[in-house]
Amino acid sequence: MGKSKKKSKSAKKAADAASRGVVGPDYIQVLAGIIASKSISLILCGESHHDAIDVTRAGGGKIKEGWIATDLIELTAEMVGKFGGIEGEEDGGAMNVRVKCGVCKRNNKSLPLGKAREWGHEVGSDEIDYIDHGREMALLWVPSKESDFSRGRSFLVELFIDDSEDEDKSMSHFPSDVVDLLNGMSNATKNMMGVKHLSKAVQDMKDGTIPGFTNEKNNHTLLSWADVDAEARLLNHRRILGEDVSTFEHDEIISDRKKKRQKEENIWTCDDWLMEVKAKLSNGNKSEDAPALHVVLESTIPPWEVELCRDFMPGFEFAPAADCIRCLSEDSDGSEVDAFDPASDGFGSYMDFIFRRLLETERAMRSSGDSNGTGRSYFLHCVDCRDLGCEHACVDESLHKDWMDMLDSDEKEKLLGSRPGTIHAHHKDGRCLPDLNHSPEENELEQLRSRGLVRNDDVGDQENETAESGTELITFPSMESFFGQCTDILYYAPNYKVAYGPFLGNCVKSFDKWDSFFTELFLGGQICRALSNLDLSNRENLHIRSPIMKFWNAETGEYEWHRREDEEYDISLPLLPVKCFLKARGSMAPRTWSSNIFAELLECDCQELRDMSVHARQWALTDIARHCENPKLSDDEIGGGEWFIAYLRQCHREIYDDIDHSDLAVLLRKRYAAGETRKHKIGDISIPSCREGFQLITDELKKKSDDCSSPTLTNEAEIMAKILIDIYMSKLVDAATVVKILQIILHETERKNIAILCYMGSVHTRAICDFFTQSKYGFKKKIFCGKQNWEDQEGRIIHLPAELWNLNTLFK
């Protein structure tokens, strides 16, 4: 009877587990093994960096679209927001901005509104499925009679914003109802030119407070093909209009949606599942056999793990930037795809939501003194150091005091401008970028300005608003961020001009030196020894961008001094911060955050952990070497493609502009890519090895020095510099994750069973799996749920086995 009851309970647990779905990660994989005589279960959760609003959609994240009622002003504002905003005429904006119509279809029958919706979807299905970025598909329904709203005229129109100066003759053949719509939207567009807050302009137009604009009421019905999820649609609409949404408001929305998913569909988000299993582990069970639970997250390093290293090189002074930096061309226009995508604002990711929720748990454990078996209060471990020091990247206002406490009282007063000797800083959009390394470029710009030599100085200083005392988000300098910002530029802002090539060619000087420099800097060495690999006599090449632009005027045949525009994007660290930077907290000989973890493991008493840390370093360097040899063919087959598309953009721009590059991983393996003009044989396009790329950089710099030609490097040389740095920095996340796991095991002294959940991008979780399943460590693959490659419109619901709802059973 006892066995029968036990079997019955097990079956019930399995059925309960199977009935609950989990959303968030693409897949969950469990690895089991022994390290330092402890049983380890690694729970790898690989995700695709979705927004929290999308993770909490009905049906496991499926996006459904349909005809949604809107109005002329709201639809126009949405289009302007996706267009990236429109400059006012005084800022050089086009004077002839208007809304135009591409596809225009009319139903000759008089239809009820419901039938018109069906007709619009039926006849416009191809246009809707393949509509270009930045264009909107709309359905205009006009009642046949003013007093009869039962039937009306139906028009399917494809709308877009055009800012060309060509005379518009395109409306002559459109029906008058459509012409009236286009004229009304064009008029609304003109009232949105040059505005800082689109949402306010929308409200002013609706209230009738804008001179010359009349919000005419009519009986027309306007619908746009849009998201049927009302909460998601409204949130994304606000983001597109540039409205600030607080993390508190955002998280309240997400929390309500999570409750709704659980109640209506029995779907749990990954964070709710995690807190459920943590509660079971923490339910008064303090025995040695009870597993300890830790979470490793691909999020930025919190402030309590680092401290500020000041005046590292006494007497060292930066030189003004080299001509090859000042002569960089001005930034080009941003991506139309990014403007179209509300997620491109860097706000609202599910990873950030998890970070904020787990941070609350971490703080509660710290305040209660719950050691969780480690002698310390850590539960949450973050491993993405590429934006270390950027408070904005921490996406949690509660950390502001922790960051500010890194400054002493004198520095705070100087930074906030409340006493003489003010620290120069850029203040923009609630962010503060202090110049703690004392770049001479700002002084050089002031001197040029005082002599009246800055040609575009009429637009005023970009230092914009004065800081509100203690309210701004600080960005502290770090070695990690100096190189890590290369990733952001390469992936998300390739139109912004920065030059790492001169630093590599003139300060590092060879590919082998770079490898030694990086290894010493981030994989166990000391910062002073890492810097000894550089030629710091070439101080002018420590810059990667300057506020000064040396502009060649082809008409006069002379250079002009301009102030470089930084309106849309801030380069947090325009020069290598060798004087003041963040270092690992407590490192006497200053080390970077990751290097300090390596050093701790290399000096610990456990031989197995020492050996594994050495192997982790070699594993990372071997994989880096593989990527460097052939960046295109070695890239991740499922989540890769960024290096190839970046190379294509810079070196084969005509192909890049002609083809669809929405799915980079697919593009990476294609032989041919269909363009709007012709087919392109992209399979024959390869990326040089990073060693060849480095040689190209040094050869170009030597040639320019010898013949005094144009000081800037070619596009190919500069993109190879960025690809090289990104290969190393991306692998640093994997290496840091491995040694962080080993560090957790080192400090978990009271428990013999340890569950470590790693929530990261799938590219990283696959790498971690490869490391631990190597034969010498004997980790076995126990459980796999979900998929590594989902279809776009597939509901990403994972059904977990009973063991993952009660982690105690993982160790039995």
N, C-alpha and C positions, 0 to 999 in steps of 0.2 A: 504493500500500500504506500509505503514511504517513497519508493522509487516512482510510483505512478503519480503521486502528488508533485514530486519534484519535476517530473517530465511535463506535467500539466502547467506548472508555473513557468517553466522555460518556454513552453509553446506560447503562453499568454504574453510573455515579455517580447518574444520575437514578433508576435502579431501586433502588439502595441507599437513596437519600433517601426515595423513596416508601414503602419498607417500614417506615420508622421513624416512629412517631407522636410528637407533642409535646403535653404537657398543661401547663396552668397558665393561659395567656392564653385569652381567648375568640377573639381573632383577632390576626394579625400583618400589618401593612401596611408596605411599604417605599416611602419617598419618596426621590427622587434629584434633586439640584440642585447649583448652584455658589454658594458664598459666599466672598468675599474670595479669589478665585482658587483655592479648594480644592474638590475634589469631595466632596460630603457625601451619605452614605446614612443617612437616618433610619429606624430599624427600630422601629415603634410597636407595642408589645405591650399591648393593652387587656384588662383582666381585670375580674372581678365580685367581687373581695374574698372568695374562698373560703378555707376553712381548709386547711392543708397536709395534714391527715389525709384530707380529701375529694378533693383533687387527686390523691393517690396511691392512690385506690381502683382496683380492677380495672375494665377496660372504659372507662377514661377518666373516672372520677369518678362513675359511675352508682351511686346508692344503692339497694341491694336490701334488702327487709325480709322477715321470715318469723317463724315461731314459734320462740322461743329459750327454753331452759330457764332458770328463775330460781327464787327462793325468796321466801317471804313477807316476810322482813326486807329483802332487797335491793330488791324491787319497791316496798315501802313507802318506803324511803329515796329511791329515784328519784323517786317522786311528791312526797315532801316537798321534795326539792331543786328540782323544777320548780315547786312551789308557792311557792318563794321562802323556804323555811324557815318555821317556826312559832314564834311567841314563846311563852315560858313564861308561866304564869299570873301570876308576880310582875312580869312586864314588860307586863302588860295583855293577854296572849294569851287566846283563847277557852278556856273550861273544857270545852267539849263537842266538841272536834275528833274527827272519826271518818272512816273510809273508807266511802263509800256506793257503791251500784251503780245505774247507769242502765239500759242495755240488759242483759237477762239472757235467754239462749236455752239451751234444753236439748235434747239429742238423746235421743229416747225409746229408741233402740236401744243395746245394749251394743257398744261399738266398740273395736278395737285402738287403741293410741295413735297410730299412723301415720294410720289412717283418721280419727281424731278431729281431727288437724291439718288434713287436707284439708277435713273438714266445717266446721271453724271458719273457715277462709278463705272457703269457698264461701258460707256463710250470713251471714258477717259482713263481706263485701267492702265494702258501702256504708258500714257503720259505721266500718270501718278507714280507708277513703279520706277520710271526712269527719269524723273524730273531732275534737272540740274540743281546743284547746290545754290542756294540764294534765291531760288524761284519758288513761288507759291501757286498752288492750284486752288482756284476758288469757283464757287457755284453761285451765280447771281440769279435770283428768282424775282420777277416783277409781276404783281397781280395784273390780270387782264383788264380789270376794271377797278376804279378806286373804291367802289363800294362792295366789290365781290372778291374775297380773298380765297375762294375755293380753288381757283385755277390761275395759272400765270405763265408768262414767258420764261424760258430757262436758257441760261448761257453758261457754258463751261469755259473758263478763261485761265490762261497761264500768265501770271503777273511777275514782272521783274523791274528792278530799278536801273535806270540808264543815266549815266552822268556824262555822256559824250556831248560834244558841242555841235553835232550834226543837227540840221533842222529836222524836226519830227513831221514826217508825212505819212506815218503808218496808220493813223486813225481814220483816214478817209473812207475806208471800206468796212469799218466796224459798225454794228448796229448802234443806234443813238443811246440805248440803255448802257451799253458797254463804254461808249465814249464818255458819258456822264460819270461813270465809276472811275475811269482813268483820270479824268480831269479833277475829280474830287480828291483822289489819292495823291495826285501830283501836287495839288495845292497844300495838302496836309504835309507832304514830304518837305516842301519849302519851309514850312514852319518848324521842322525838326532839324534844319541845318545848323550845325555849330552849337547845338544845345549840349550841356554837360549831363543832364539827367533826362533821358527820354521819357521816363515814367511821369515826371512833372509836366513835360510838354504835352503829353497825352491828356492829363487831367485838366490843364489850362485850356486846351482846345475843346474838351467836352464841356467845361464850364463857360466857354465863350469869352474868356478874358484875353485872348490874343487878338490884337487889332488886325483887321483885314481878313480874318478867318471866321466863317459862319458855319457852325455845326448844324447843317440842314437836316431836318427830320423828314424822312419819306417812308413809304410803305414797302420799300424794297427789302428783300431778305438776302443777306450775304453770308455765305458759309465758306469755311476753308477746310481743306483736307488736313486734319490734324489729329493729335493724340486724343483718344477717347477717355483716357484716365484724367479726370478733371484736376485732381491735386497735382499730378505730375505736369500737366499742361500749364497750369497757373504758375507753378514754381519755375519751370523752365522759361516761361514767358517773361517773368520778372527778371530772371538772370540775363536773358537776351537784351532786355531794355536797360541793363546795367544797374539794376536796383540792388542795393546791399541787403542781403538776407543774413540775419545773425545765425550763428551756429546753434544758439538756444532755440530759436524758432524752427530752424531746419530739423533739429533733433526731436522736437516735439511732434512735428509732422511725421517723421519716420517712426517714432514710437507708436503713434496712433495707428499707422498703417500696419505695423508689425502685429499689433493686437488684433486687427481686423483679419489679417491673413491667418492667424492661429484659430480664431473663432470660426471663420467661414470655410477655410480650406485645410485646417490642421497642418499648415506650413509654418515652419520655424525658421527664423533667420539664424545665421551661424552664431552670432553673439548670444542669442537666447539659448541655443543649444549648449554653447560653451558654459554659460552661467548655470544652466541646469545640471550639467555633469559636475561642475565645480561644487555646487551646493551639496551634491551627494557625497563627494569626497570630504567635504568640510563638516559633515554632520556628526561632529563629536568624535570622529575616529582618528586618534593620534598614535595608533600602533605603528610599529616599524614596517608592517606589511602594507599599510594603507598608502596608496601612491601619492606622491607629491605632484602637483600640476603646475607647469610653467607655460607661458605663452611667448613665442617669438614672433614679432610683427615687423613687416617691411614698412616701418615708419621712422621718422627722424629721431635722432638721439635726444633724450630729455636733458634739461640743463644740469640736473644733479650729478650727471656722469662726467662732466667736464668743468674746466675752470680757465680763466683768462691768463695767458702768459704774456707779460708786458716787457717791453724793451729787451727783446731777446738778443738783438745784436747792437749793443751800445755803440754809438758813434756812426752807425750805418745810416746813410741818407739816400733816399731814392732820387734818381735823376729824372728830368723831364722825359716824356715818352719819345721813342724813336719816330722818325718820319714815316716808317712803314705802318705805324699804329695811327698816327694822326691823319695819314692820307687815305685811310679806309673810306670807301664811299659811304654815302648816307644810307640809312636803312631803307629797304624796299617795303612794299605793301605786304601786309600779313596774308595768311592763307584764307582764301574764301571758304574753304571747308571748315576751318576752325571758327570763323565768324558765324557760320551756319549752326555750329554745334554748341549748345549751351554748356556742355561739360568742359569746353576749352577754357573756361574761366578758372579752372583749378579748384573749384569749390564743390563740396557735396559728395565726394567719393565714399563708398561704403567702407573702404579701408580706414579713412579718417574717422568715420562714425564709430567703428570698432575701437579705434585708438582712444577716443574720448570716453567711451563707456568703460573700457578696461582701466583707463587712467583713474577713474573714480574708485574702482576696486583697489588699485595699487595704493592710492592715497589713504583709503580706509585701513588697509593692512599696515601701512606705515604708522598711522596714528594709534592703532590698537596694539602695536608691537608684535603682531602675528608674524613669526619668523618663517612660517611655512617649511620648517625643517632645515633652513639654510643658515640660521644665525643672523640673517638680514631679512628685510621686509620685501625684497623684490619678488614680484609675480609676473610683471610685464617687462619684456626685454625687446627693445627696438634695435634694429640692425642696419637701417639705411642711413649711412653717414654722409651721403653725397650733398645734402643741404644742411649739414651741421652748423648751428649758430643762427639759422634763420627762424626767428620766432614765428613768422607767418606760416612756415611749413609745419609747425607743430599743431596748427588748427585747433588750439584750445586756449581760450583766454585765461584759464586758471593758472597757466604757466608763466604769465607775464611777470609776476613778482619774483619768481625763481630766476628768470633771466635778468631782471633789473638788479637783483642782489649780487650779480657778478661784478657790477661796477662799485667802486668805493664812492663815498659821499662826494669827494672832490670831482670825480669823473661825472657823476650824475649832475652836479650843478653846472659843470662846463658843457655837458652834452645838451642840457635843457636850456642853455643860454642865460642862466640866472646869475652868472658872475663872470668877470673878465677871464680871458684865456679860453674862450669858448671852443669846444671841439667842433670842427666843421662837419656838417652832416647834410645829406639830402633828406628832405621831408616830403613824402608823397603818398597819397591815398592811405593815410593812417600808418605808414611805415617809416622807420627811421634807419638810414644807412650811414652810420658814423664813420668818419675817416680816421680810424685809430692808427693807421699806418702812415699818415701824413704824406699823401701824394702831392707832389709839386704841381700837378697839372691844373688844379683849381687856381693856384696863385698865378700861374702862367696865363691862364685865361683872363684873370682880373687885370693883369698888366696889359694884355692886348686890348682889353675893353677900355681901360683908362686912357690908352693912346688913340682910341677911336678906330682901331683896326679890325674890329669884329663886324663883318658885313651884315649879319642877320640878327643883330642885337636888339632890334626894335620889338621883338616878341617878348622881351623881358626875361628875367632870370627864372630858371626852371626850379629853383629851390622851393617853389610854391609856399604852402602854408607854414606858419610857425608851429612848432610842436606844442601840443597841449600837454601840460605837465604830467608826465608819467603815464600817458595813455597810448603812446605809439608802440608799434611792434618793432623791436630792435633786431637788427641783423649784425651779429658778431662775426669777425673774420675767422676763417679756419682754412687749413690746407685742403681739407676735404671739400669744402664748398668752392674753393677756387677752381679745382679740377671738376667737381661735380656739376657746376653750372654749365659745363660744356654739354652734358647730357640734355639739359633742358633746352639749350639753344639748338642742338642737333635735331632733337625730336619735335619740339613744339614751337620754336621761334627761329627757323633757319634764315629768315629775312633780316635778322639783327646782326650787325657786323662786329665781330670780334676776331682777333688774330692770335692764335696760340702758336702759329708757325715760327715767328721770330723768337719767342721764348725757347722753343725746342731747338731751333737751329743755332742760336747764338749763346744760349745759357747752358743747355743740356749738351748739345753738339753731336751726339751720336745715339743710335738706337740702343746700343748696349749700355751706355751711360744712363739713358732713360730707365731701362729695366732695373738697373742697380739703384737708382734714385727712388723709384717707386717702391721697390722691395724694402729698402731701408726706412722709407717714410711711413709705410702703412702695414708692413707684414712682420713687425717685431723689432725694428731698429729704433734709433733715436733721431729726433729731428735735426740735431746739429750734424750728425754723421751723414744724414740724407742730403743736407744743403751743401756739404763738402763735395758732392758730385757735380755741383753747378759752378759755372763761371760767373760769379756775381759781379765781376768787373764790368760786364755788359749790362749795367743797371737800367739803361733806357729800354731794354727788351723784357723787363719784368712786367711791363704793362701789356694788357690784351685789348684795351679800349681807352680812349681819351675823350674828355668833354670838348676837346679842341679838334676841329676838323680842318685840315689843310686841303682846300678845295681848288682843283685845277679849272680855271676859266678858259675854255677853248677859244673864246672870242678875243680875249685880251692877251692870251698866251702867257698868263702869269698865275701864280698861286694866290688864293685869297684865304683869309682867316675867317672861319665860321664857328659858331657854337653848335656842337652836335646835338641833335634833337633826341630826347629820351622820353617822349611823351607817353609811349605805350608800354615800355619795358625798361626795367632797371637791371643793369648788370651789377649784382651785389658786390662783387670783388673785381675791380678793373685791374688789379695788379697783385702779384704774388705776395701774401702778407708775411714777410720774413721778420718783421719787427714785433708785431702783436697778433696773437692768434689764440684759438682755443686749443687746449691740450687735455689729455686724460687727467681727471681729477686725481691728485695724489702722486702723479709721476714726477719724481725728483729731477731726474734727467728727462726733460720734456719729451713726451711721446704723443703721437696722435692716438685717438680713441681706440682704433682697431689694433694698432701696434702694441698698445699697453696690454690688451687681452692676450695677444700672442706671447708677450714677454712674461706675463704672470704664469701662463701654462708652461712655458719653457723652464721656469724656475721652480715649479711645484714639486712636491715629493713623489707624486705618482708617475712612475716611468711610462705607463701606458698612455696617460694624457700628454706627457711630454712628446712621446713618439708620434701620437696622432696630430698634435699641433704642427710638428715638423712636416708631417705628410700633408696636412691641409695646405700649408704654404706651397709645397712643391706641386700639389695637385692644382692649385689655383694658377701657378706660373706655367705649368704644362698646358692647361686649357687656354690660357692667354696666348701662349705661343702658337697653339693650333689656330685660334681665331686670327692672329696677326699674319699667319702665313697665307690665308685665303679668307678674307672677311666675308665674302659673298657665300661661298660654298660651305663654310663651317657654321653659318648662322643657324639658329634654332628653326626647325622646319615648321613648327606650329605657331610660335609667337615672334619670329624674327622678321627681318626685312628692313629695319630702320637704317642700317649702314648702306645697303644697296640703294634705297630710295634717296638718301642724302647725297650719295655719290652721283646718282642720276640727275638730281636737281642741279648740282653745281657743274657737272662736266658734260651733260647731254640734255641741256635745258629744253631743246625743241621736242625731244621725246617725252620728257617729264610733263611738259605742258599739254601734250597731245593724248596721253593715256590715262586710264582710270587707275588710281593708286590707293583705293580705299581698303584693299586687302593686301597688305604688304607681304605676308607669308606666301600667299598664292603667287604674287608677282615674282617673288624670289626664285621660284622653280620653273617659271614659264620660259619657253623658247621664243614665243611670239606674243606680242601684246597689241591688241587692236586699238588704234587711235581714231580720232575724228577725221583725220586726213588720209592715213594709210596704216598698214601693219608695220610694226617695228620688231626687228630681230634682237630682242633684249637678252636672249640667251647667250649671245656672243659678247656681251658687255661684261667685262670682269673688273674687279677692284684690285689695284696693285697690292702686293704685300705691304705690311706696315714698315718693314725694313726698306723696301723700295720707296715708299712714301717719304720716309725720313730722309733718304738720300736725295729725293727730289727737292725737299725743303732746303737742305744745306747747299745743294747745287745752285738753286735759284738765288739764295741769299748771297753766295759768293759772286755769281754773275752780276747781280745788281750792285754789289760793292765795287766790282771792277769797272763796269761800263756806265755807272751812274744812270741806269735806266729807271723806269717807274719803280718807286720804292715798295709797292705792295706785291705780295705773292700772288701767283695764279690761283684760280678757284680750285684746281686739283690739288695743289700743294696744301692749301689751307684746309680743305675738307679731309685730306689724309691726316692732318694734325688732329682734327677733332675726332675722327674715327679711332685713331690710335689711343687717345686719352679715354674715350668712352669704352673701348674694349677692356682696358685695365680697370676703370672705375666700376663698370657693371660686374666684373668678376670679383671685385672687392666686396660687394654685397654678399656673394656666395661664401667667400672665405670668412667674412665676419660672422655669418650665420653659423658656420661649422664651429668656429672657435667659441662663439657665444654658447652653443649647446654644450661644448666641452667644459666651459667655465661654470655653467649651471650644475653639471655633474660634479665638478670639483667642490663646489660650495654646498651641495646637498648632502650633508654629513649624517643626518638622522634618519633618512629614509633609504631603503634599498630598492624600492620601485619608483621610477620617475617617468611621468608622462609629459612629453614636451610637444605642444601644439605649435606648428609653424604656419602662420597665415601670411602668404606672400604671393607675388605674381607667379604664374605657372612656370615661366622660364627658370625662375630661381628654385622652385620646389623640385623640378626635374633634376636640376644640378645637385641639390642636396641628396636626393634619392641615389643618384649615381655615386656620390662619395661614400655613403654609408653602406651601400650594398656591394661594394668591392669585396672580393673574397677574403681578404686578410682581416676584415672586421666581422664578417659572418652575419650581418643583419639580413633578416628574411622579410620578404614582402608578404604581409599577413592579410590585409584587407584592401580592396580597391572599390570605391563607389563613385559613380558619376562618369564623366567623359573628359578627355583632354581637349577635344575639339568638337564643340557644339555648333549646330546650325544657328544662323542669326535669329530666326523667329521661334526657336525651340524653347519650351519652358524648362529652365535649368533646375529641376527639382531632384534632389538626391535622397534616396531612401537608405538609411543607415541600419546596419545590423544591431542587435541588442547590446553587443559589447561596447559600442560607441555611445550608448545612452547610460552606461554604468561602467566607468573606466576601471573599477576594481576588478572586473572580470577579464580585462586585458592581460592581467598578470597571473591568471589561474590556469 
